[in-house]
Amino acid sequence: MIRLHNTLTRTVEDFKPLKDGVVTMYVCGPTVYDDPHIGHARSAFIFEILRRYLEFTGHQVRFVRNVTDVDDKIIDRARRELEIRNTKYDIRDLGKVCNEVAQRYLKSYHEMMDRLGIRRPDLEPKATEHVIPDMTDSIAKLLIAGVAYEAGGDVYFSVRKCEGYGRLSNRTVDELQAGARVEPGEHPDPTPQVGAGKRDPLDFALWKAAKPGEPSWRSPWGDGRPGWHIECSTMSTKYLGDAIDLHGGGVDLVFPHHENEIAQAQAVGKPFARCWVHNGLLTVSGEKMSKSLGNYITASTVLEAYPHPDYLKLFFLKTHYRSPIDYSRERMDEAKKNWHEFSRFFQHCDQRQVASYAGAEKLPEVTAAQRGFDEAMDDDLNTPKALSVLFDLVNLGDRLLASGQLNQIRPIYDVLLRCGTVVGLFLQGMAEESPSTLQRLQALIAQRDAARQAKDFAAADAIRKTLRDEGIVLSDTENGTFWRRAG
């Protein structure tokens, strides 16, 4: 049985879905105001692995990931673009440009996902498509329940009326008050009068009154737009029900976003998420990613320097998902080297037509490896340990190849492919070649073997050099010559 760390209980516990064999999973998706960076890629990949492993263990997964396509950051980006485009700033164009910004960067996000082989969710609701009536209905119910109040066109959630607030982030209300502040654009007013303003620094916005030119919708409280937190609790319950199995996101979302989602849902009697899964943050050379520090690295930039997506995936997999991870070229180079251990093995197997061998019994080491992989993944997705099992299998396969025991290699080949794809590897090919390229390579290698047999070492070396210049590395063994693409 898979065990997962539940942020709500702060323990690793058996994962039991509400309905046997069916898992409902909601993950907070991107706010689309810029190209996705490698931190976004890590989070998306981690929840793809969780989804894949749940499916691997026989579960049907219903996966929803939202898109925040109206937000202060999107509006700020649109303002900057308007200022650049026009000699005369026209506030009436702001809403149109906000929409353009959101569509452009959602497209960029999807392209990054596709390049990494990360599947789309079953549903990907956009915030702007659920304001009316979904989010306004949710806010109205909170007002009726007496846990929200109107304040000059805004609507706020009253945190002190929510029993158990702070359980997810393991903080008390008094601790939270010490660090509370009034958000930009909110209307502070300590007097407890409806419409006067925000009553408590801890309270958060459910509805924001419209500002000139910004995207807005009609509501009973005036024109405006929803707060960030109401989006996810509304859309998750709409598509997955009042109680869901898994809710995920980055650890930076624990407070206030996920804490506020719980408060909103439970204030109107919805149980909400039973298990909360959070991934650790990504830094660059020990520092938080920031454009001001010059260390903001987009996913596309990494894929330009390290073209095969599995290089980046291996970099992610070598660190446990809950731990922080530090990006560096040295660690990417190490991941690339590790990838070529897999690639070389599969290429050698393909050249020896290992896949055609049938009926070979598994060696005890292979059976133990399969069991070890499953145990590692069951243990809160321990991908570093699962990877070590796969590397041990490759080493075993290499030894069997070198000794010519091809009938024992097929089970290793099969288990590696099966387990590798569970953790998102080997999905985009292993240096695939066209049939004409394969025919030419095999012919040249045959010519070189013949030259070596005839002790014409000059001719053999010339062929090796020709292939090396094309990026092909040859390995001579007592069981034949193997080739691979240089990494």
N, C-alpha and C positions, 0 to 999 in steps of 0.2 A: 504493500500500500504506500502511495506517495505521501510524504510528510512535508509540510510547508511552514515556514515561519510566518505567523500571523502577527502583524504589527499591533493589532488591537489587544492581544493577550501577551505579547512579547515572549512567546514560546513557539517552538517547533512542534506542531501537532498533526495528528492524522487528518488528512483531507477527505471529508465525506460530503459529497454533494447532496443537496436537498432531495433530488430525484436520482435514483440509482442509474448510473451510466450516462447521465446528462449533466453537463456543467454550463452554468451561465457565468460569463466573464465580461466585465466592463473595464476598459482602460482609458484613462484620460489621454486624449490625443493632442495634436499640435495646435498651437496658436499661430496662424499662418501670416506672419509679417516679415519673414526673412527665410533664406535658404537653410535647410536643416543642417545642424552641426553634428559632430560625431557623438555627442551626448544623446541627441535625439535618436541616432542610429542604434546606440547601445540599448536604450530603453525599449525601442520597438523590437529589436532582436531578442531581448530577454523574454518578452511576452509571447513572441513567436515560438520560442523554445518551450515555454510552459504549455502553450497550446498544442504544439507537436507532441510533447510527451504525454499529455492527457489523452490525445487521440491514439498514440502508440499503446497506451495501457487500456484501450477499449472504450474510452468515453466519447460521446458526441458533444462537441463544444459549440455553444452559441456565443459568438464573440462580437462585442460591440465596442467600437472606438470612436469617440466624437471628434469633431473639428470645431475649434473656436474661431469663427470667422467674423466676429465683431468684438472689439476689445480696444482698450486705450492704446496699446502698442501698434495695432493696425491703423488706428486713426492718426497717431503721431507719424507713422511712416507715410501715410497718404498726405499729410500736411507738408512734410519735407519734399515729397515728390511734386506737389503742386507748386511749391516755392521755386523749385528748380525748373519746372516746365514753363511757367508763366512769368512774364515780366510784371503782370498785374495779377495778384492773388485773388481768385474768385471763390468765396466760401461756398457758393452754390454747387461747385464741382466736387466738394469734399466727399459726399456720399458715393458718387460714381467712382472716384479714385480708390476709396476704401474697398469697394467691391472688386476692382481690378487687382489691387494688392493681394487680397485674400485668394482670388482665383489663381494668380500667378504663383504664389508660394505654396498653395495646395498642390498644384501641378508639380512643382519642384520636389515636394515631399513624396508624392507618389512615384516620381521618377527614381528617387533615391531608394525607396522601398523595392521597386522592381529590380533595380541593379543588384541589390543585396539578396534577392530571392525571398523577400519577406512578403507573405501573402496579405491581401487586403482582408479587412474584417468582414464578417457576414453583413454587418450594417455599419455605416459611417455617417451618422446624422450630423447635420450642420446646425450650429446654434441659431443662425438667422432664419432657418426653416421651421423653428419650433418656439418662437417667441409668442405668437398668437396661434391657438389659444393655450398651448401647453404651459409655458412659463408663467404667463399672467394668471392662469388658473392655479398653479402651484402657489404663487404669491398670495392670491386671494384666500386660499385655504389657510395659510399661515396667519393672515390677518384675522380671519374668523376664529382661529384657535387661540388668539390673544398673545402670540409670541412674536408678532411683528407690528410695526406702527408706521404711519405716514409722517413725512417730515418735509414740507415745502416742495412737493413734487417728487421727492425720493421716498423709498420705502426701505426700512431697516429691520433686520432680525435682532431681537432682544436676547443677547447671549445669556444673561443672568436668569432668564426664564427657562433655560434648557437644562434639565437635570442630567448630570453626567458629562457636561461639556468639558473637553480636555482629556477624555479617556484615551483617545487614539494617540495623542502626542504626549501622554503621561504628564500633563501639567494641570495644576489647579487654576481656578478662575483668578485667584489672587496673584498667582505667579504670572498669568497672562496679562493682568492689568498693569503690572509694573513695566511691561514693554509695549503697552498699547499706544497707538497714536491715531490721529485723524488722517484719513487718506486724502490725497489731493482731490479737490472737487466736492468733498463732503461738507455738510453744513453743521459745524459744531454749535451746540447749545445745551448747557447742562440742565436747563429747566425742563421738567417732565410735562410738556404740553404738546399735544398732537399738532403737528405742522410746524413746530418751532425749530426743529433741527435734530441732529443726532444726539441721543440722550446719554450715551455711554461710549467711551472710546473703544470698548470691546465689540460693540455692535457693528454689523457689516451690512453692506448695501445689497438689497434684493432687486431694487429698481432704481435707476439713475435718471434724473430729470434731463430732458434734452438740452443740448447746447447748440448754438448756431452752426448749421451745416453738417452736424454729425448725423450718422444713421439713427433713425428713431422710429418708434411704433406708437400707435395710439393705445392708451390703457385707461382704466378708471381713475388713475392717479395723475393723468396728464401724459403728454408725449415724452418718450424716453426710451431706454434700452435696459435689458436685464443685467444684473450683476453677474460676475463670472461664476460664482459658486452655485447659483440656482440652475445653471445650464445642465451640469452633469447629474445632479440628483433627479432632475426632471426627466432627462432623456434616458438615463439608466433604468428607472422604474417604468417608464413608458414602454420600453422595448424588452425588458427582461423580467419585469414584475416587481412587486413590493419588497421581496426578499431575494437576493442574488447570492451566488456562491462565492465569487471572487471579484475583488475590485483592486486594480493595480495602478501603478504610476511611479514616478521618481520619488525618492525620499524627501526631496524638497517640497513635495505637495502634501506631506502629512499635515503640516500646519502652515497656513490656515485652511487650505482648500478642502482637503478631505475631512478635516474636523468639522468644517461648516456644512459639507454635504450630509454628514451623519446627522447633525443638528436639524437641518431642514427636513430630512426624511422622517426622522423619528418624532419630530414635533407634531406631525399629523398622523402618527400611528403606523408608519411603515418600518418594518424591521431593518430593511436595507441590507448592507453587505455583511456576510458572516466571516469571511477571511479577507484580510488586507495584505497585499504583497507589494513591497516597495524595493526598487533597485537603488544601489548606491550611485553616487555622483561621479562624474568624470572630470579630472583635472588635466592640465597640460604642463609638464615639467614642474609639477608640484603646486601650481597655482590655478585658481578658478578661471575658467575661460572667460575672456572679456575682450571686446574690440579695443577698448582703451589700452589694454596691456599688449595688444598685437598678437595674442595667442588664440584668437577665435578661428577654429579650424572646421570648415564645412566638410560634410561627408564626401562631396564630389571632389574636393581637393585631395583627400586621402586616396580615393579610388583612382585619381590620375597618377599619383606616385606609386600606388600599389594596386595594379589593375584587377587582379583576380579578387572577387569579393571575399573568398575564403581566407585571405590574409587577415582582413579586418575582423572577420568572424572568429578566427582562432585567437586573435588578440583579446577579444571580449571573453571567449570561453575559458581562457586560462586564469581568469579571476572570478571568484564566486560572485553571483549576481548582487548579493546584498552588500558586498564590500566596495569601497571606493576604488577607482582604477585610474592610473596615471598614464597619459598618452606620451609616447616618445618615439622617435625614429628607431632607436635601438630595440625597443620592444616590438615594433612592427617588423623590423628586420629578422628578429628571432621568430616571430610568427610565420613570416614568409619561409624561413628555413624549415620550420616544422611542417609547413604545408607540402614542401617538396619531398619530405620523407613519405608522405602519403602518395603524392603524385607519382614518384618514382616506382613505388611498389605496384600501383595499379597499372602503370604503363608496362612494367615487366610482366605482370600477369597477363595483360592483354596480348603482348607479343608472344607469349608462350601458350596463348589460347586456353588459359586456366578455366575460364567460364564454361568451356565445353566438357570439362571433367565432371562426371556425375557419379553419385553413389558413394563418395568417400565419407568415411565416418569421421566425426569430429574428434580431434585430439582432446585429451582432458584439459589442456591449457585453454583451448578455444571455448569449451563449455564453461570453464571457470571465468573466462573473460566476459562472456555474455552475462553471467550472473553478477560479476563485479560491476559491469556497466549499469545494469538495472538497479543494483543496490545504491550506487552513487547517485543516480538520478532520483531515486525514491527519497534519498536523504536531502530534501530541500534543494533539489536541482544542483547537486555538487558537480558542476561541469569540469573543474580542474581534475578531480579524481576520475571522472568518466573519461576524460581525454587521456589520462595516463594509462588507462586500460587499453585504449585504442593504439597508443604508441607501442605498448608491449606487444600487441598483436602484430603490428607492422614489423617489429624486430624479429618475432618468431617467423613470420612469413618470409622475411629476407633470408633467414638462415635456411629455411626449407628450399627456397629458390636456388640458393647457392649450392645446396647438396642434391638438387635435382629431384626432390620428392614432390613432384607436381600434383600427385593425387591427393595429398594432404592439404594443399593450399586452397582449394575451392571453398571449404568451410570458412577459412579465415577471410577470404575475399568477400563471401556473402555476409558474414557478421559485421565486417568493417563498413560495407555499404549500408547495411540495415541500420546500424547504430549511428553511423556518421550522418545519415539523413535526418535522424531524430533530433540531432543537435544542429541541424541546418547546414551541414557541410555536403560537398560533392554534388550540389544541385545544379551547378552551372558548368559541368564538364570537367574533364581532367586533361587539359591540353589537347583537346580533340583535333584531329587532322582530317582533311578531306581524303577520299579514297585514292585520288591521284597522287597526293603527297605521300600517303602510306606506301603505295606501290613503288614510288621512286626511292623512298628511304630504304625499303627492304631490298631493292635491287642494288643500291649502293653498298649496303652492309654486306650483301652476298658477294659482291665484287671484292670488297675489302677482305672478307674471310678467305676468298680464293687466293688473293694476293699474299696473304699471310701464310697460307698453306704452301704456296710456291716460294716462300721466303723472299718475295718481292716487297721488302719493307718500305721502300721509297714510294711505291704505288699505294700501299696500305696507309702510309702516313699522309699522302696527298688527299686521299678520300676522307680521312679523319679531319684534316684541316678544312676541307670544303664544307663538311657538315658542321664543324665547330663555328665556322664563319656564318652559318645559317642559324646558329643557336642550338644545335643538336649536340649533346654530350653522349659519348659512347662509353660503355663499361664492359670490359672483357672479363669473362669468368670461364671456369672450366665447363660450364653448361651452356656456353654460347655468349654472343654479344648482345647487350641490351642498350637501348637508347632512351633518352629523355630530353625534353626541352630544358634549356638552362634557365634558372630562375634569377 
